[in-house]
């Protein structure tokens, strides 16, 4: 598992396994957001299985499956509502962490300068410079 901090309260990661939940909790996260659709993973990694492990560990689990084709502002709003409701740092995952970083970028439009949004995720290893025009339009 690779935890890639975007901010002090939000990190992203590639796909996790239920066995990763204790390490996620030990790292201080209180909420896990799954941004990966179940159709992309085998049964043992589907959101319901990860949810059971997360909730058994006392973590909040939120399922907001995102694909590049279906991503919309409703999903971004749901992600940020879950982040706001969280009692502590949020851990979001998808296949590589890329979609979870895109959702974060879109949610920052109008709240941060676009160059700062792009630079923030770049420090975590995600090049979202192609989002520049969309972020400017949303701002």
C-alpha positions in Angstrom: 0.0 0.0 0.0 1.2 3.5 -0.9 -0.2 6.4 1.1 0.3 9.6 -0.9 -0.6 12.7 1.2 -2.3 15.5 -0.8 -2.9 17.6 2.3 -2.6 17.1 6.0 -6.1 15.8 6.1 -6.5 14.0 2.7 -4.4 11.2 1.2 -4.8 8.9 -1.8 -3.7 5.5 -2.6 -3.8 2.7 -5.2 -6.2 -0.2 -4.5 -6.1 -1.5 -1.0 -6.7 -4.9 0.5 -8.8 -5.5 3.7 -5.5 -6.5 5.3 -4.3 -2.9 4.9 -7.0 -1.5 7.2 -5.0 -1.8 10.4 -2.1 0.2 8.9 -4.6 2.8 7.6 -6.0 3.2 11.0 -2.6 3.3 12.6 -1.6 6.1 10.3 -4.4 8.2 11.8 -7.1 8.1 9.2 -10.7 8.0 10.4 -12.5 7.8 7.0 -11.9 5.7 4.0 -13.4 6.7 0.6 -13.5 4.1 -2.1 -13.4 5.7 -5.6 -13.0 2.4 -7.5 -16.0 0.8 -9.1 -16.6 -2.8 -8.1 -16.6 -3.9 -11.8 -12.8 -3.2 -11.9 -11.8 -5.5 -9.0 -12.2 -9.2 -8.0 -14.8 -10.1 -5.3 -12.2 -10.0 -2.5 -11.4 -6.3 -3.1 -14.9 -5.0 -3.7 -16.2 -2.2 -1.7 -18.5 -4.3 0.5 -15.6 -6.5 1.6 -13.4 -3.5 2.4 -16.3 -1.7 4.1 -16.7 -4.7 6.5 -13.0 -4.6 7.4 -13.0 -0.8 7.8 -16.1 -0.6 10.0 -14.9 -3.5 12.1 -11.8 -1.4 12.8 -14.0 1.6 13.8 -13.4 3.5 10.6 -16.1 5.3 8.5 -16.3 3.9 5.0 -17.8 5.8 2.1 -18.3 4.4 -1.4 -18.2 6.9 -4.3 -17.2 4.8 -7.3 -15.7 7.1 -10.0 -14.8 6.3 -13.6 -13.3 8.7 -16.0 -16.5 8.4 -18.1 -18.9 8.9 -15.2 -17.2 11.5 -13.0 -19.5 14.4 -12.3 -19.8 17.3 -9.9 -22.3 15.4 -7.8 -19.6 12.9 -7.1 -17.2 15.7 -6.2 -19.7 17.2 -3.9 -20.3 13.8 -2.2 -16.6 13.3 -1.7 -16.2 16.7 -0.1 -19.3 16.2 2.1 -17.7 13.0 3.3 -14.4 14.8 3.9 -16.2 17.5 5.9 -18.2 15.0 7.9 -15.0 13.0 8.8 -13.8 13.3 12.4 -10.2 13.1 11.2 -8.0 12.6 8.1 -9.5 11.0 5.0 -7.9 8.2 3.0 -9.3 7.8 -0.6 -8.3 5.0 -3.0 -8.9 3.9 -6.6 -6.8 1.9 -9.0 -3.8 4.1 -8.8 -4.9 7.1 -6.7 -5.2 9.2 -9.8 -9.0 9.4 -9.8 -9.0 10.2 -6.1 -6.6 13.1 -6.8 -8.8 14.3 -9.7 -11.8 14.5 -7.5 -9.8 16.5 -4.9 -8.6 18.9 -7.6 -12.2 19.5 -8.9 -13.4 20.1 -5.4 -10.7 22.8 -4.9 -11.7 24.8 -8.0 -12.6 28.3 -7.0 -11.1 27.8 -3.5 -7.4 27.7 -4.5 -5.5 29.1 -7.4 -5.3 26.6 -10.2 -1.5 26.5 -10.2 -1.6 25.7 -6.5 -4.1 22.9 -7.0 -1.9 21.3 -9.8 1.3 21.8 -7.7 -0.3 20.2 -4.6 -1.2 16.9 -6.4 2.1 17.0 -8.3 4.0 16.8 -5.0 2.1 13.5 -4.4 3.1 12.2 -7.8 0.0 13.0 -9.9 0.2 15.2 -13.0 -3.2 16.8 -13.3 -2.1 19.7 -15.6 -4.6 18.5 -18.2 -7.3 19.6 -15.8 -6.2 23.3 -15.9 -8.9 24.5 -18.4 -11.6 22.7 -16.5 -10.4 24.0 -13.1 -10.4 27.5 -14.5 -13.9 27.1 -15.9 -15.2 25.8 -12.6 -13.6 28.7 -10.7 
